[in-house]
Amino acid sequence: MQTTTVFLVLVALCVGSFLLGRKRSQVLAMRLGSLSSLHSLPKHYGYMAAAWAAIPAILLLLLWIGFESNALYTMVVSGLPESIQQQPAAELGLYYKSDSGLRPGLNRFGAA
């Protein structure tokens, strides 16, 4: 999945969390009698819910962006035959690039 798509899903998750947190605080306030019975305004509860959804997700997204290339390289090289894994790093890079270039086409045709 592309980073842009993940980010848009994250934004949708934050908006949903905000709306849910705000709505739940309004329901609780109506059960208690009025909005003045709450410690904070309903939008503040929504902001807190959005923050609890966004902060861990953003940290994971940043970690993935930082380590994506190394993780993918390691997974591709570990899937190669042992005889190819013993080759110098420059030749391994060629195998990695050729496999990475073929992968989207193979996925499109259902071969991978």
Backbone hydrogen bonds, N-H to C=O, Kabsch-Sander energy under -0.5 kcal/mol:
donor,donor_aa,acceptor,acceptor_aa,energy
6,V,2,Q,-2.1
7,F,3,T,-2.5
8,L,4,T,-2.4
9,V,5,T,-2.3
10,L,6,V,-2.2
11,V,7,F,-2.3
12,A,8,L,-2.2
13,L,9,V,-2.3
14,C,10,L,-2.2
15,V,11,V,-2.5
16,G,12,A,-2.5
17,S,13,L,-2.3
18,F,14,C,-2.6
19,L,15,V,-2.5
20,L,16,G,-2.5
21,G,17,S,-2.8
22,R,18,F,-2.6
23,K,19,L,-2.4
24,R,20,L,-2.6
25,S,21,G,-1.8
26,Q,22,R,-1.9
27,V,23,K,-2.4
28,L,24,R,-2.3
29,A,25,S,-2.4
30,M,26,Q,-2.2
31,R,27,V,-1.9
32,L,28,L,-2.0
33,G,29,A,-1.3
37,S,34,S,-1.5
38,L,35,L,-1.6
44,H,41,L,-1.1
45,Y,41,L,-1.2
46,G,42,P,-1.9
47,Y,43,K,-2.5
48,M,44,H,-2.1
49,A,45,Y,-2.2
50,A,46,G,-2.4
51,A,47,Y,-2.4
52,W,48,M,-2.4
53,A,49,A,-1.4
54,A,50,A,-2.7
55,I,51,A,-2.5
57,A,53,A,-0.8
58,I,54,A,-3.1
59,L,55,I,-2.2
60,L,56,P,-2.4
61,L,57,A,-2.4
62,L,58,I,-2.6
63,L,59,L,-2.3
64,W,60,L,-2.5
65,I,61,L,-2.5
66,G,62,L,-2.0
67,F,63,L,-2.2
68,E,64,W,-1.5
71,A,67,F,-2.4
72,L,68,E,-2.7
73,Y,69,S,-2.3
74,T,70,N,-2.3
75,M,71,A,-2.2
76,V,72,L,-2.6
77,V,73,Y,-2.6
78,S,74,T,-2.2
79,G,75,M,-0.9
79,G,76,V,-0.6
80,L,77,V,-1.1
84,I,81,P,-0.6
85,Q,81,P,-1.9
86,Q,82,E,-1.1
87,Q,84,I,-1.5
92,L,88,P,-2.2
93,G,89,A,-2.1
94,L,90,A,-1.2
95,Y,91,E,-1.9
96,Y,92,L,-2.6
97,K,93,G,-2.5
98,S,94,L,-2.4
99,D,95,Y,-2.5
100,S,96,Y,-2.7
101,G,97,K,-2.0
102,L,98,S,-1.6
103,R,99,D,-1.9
106,L,102,L,-2.2
107,N,103,R,-2.5
108,R,104,P,-1.7
109,F,105,G,-1.3
110,G,107,N,-0.8
111,A,106,L,-2.4
112,A,106,L,-0.8
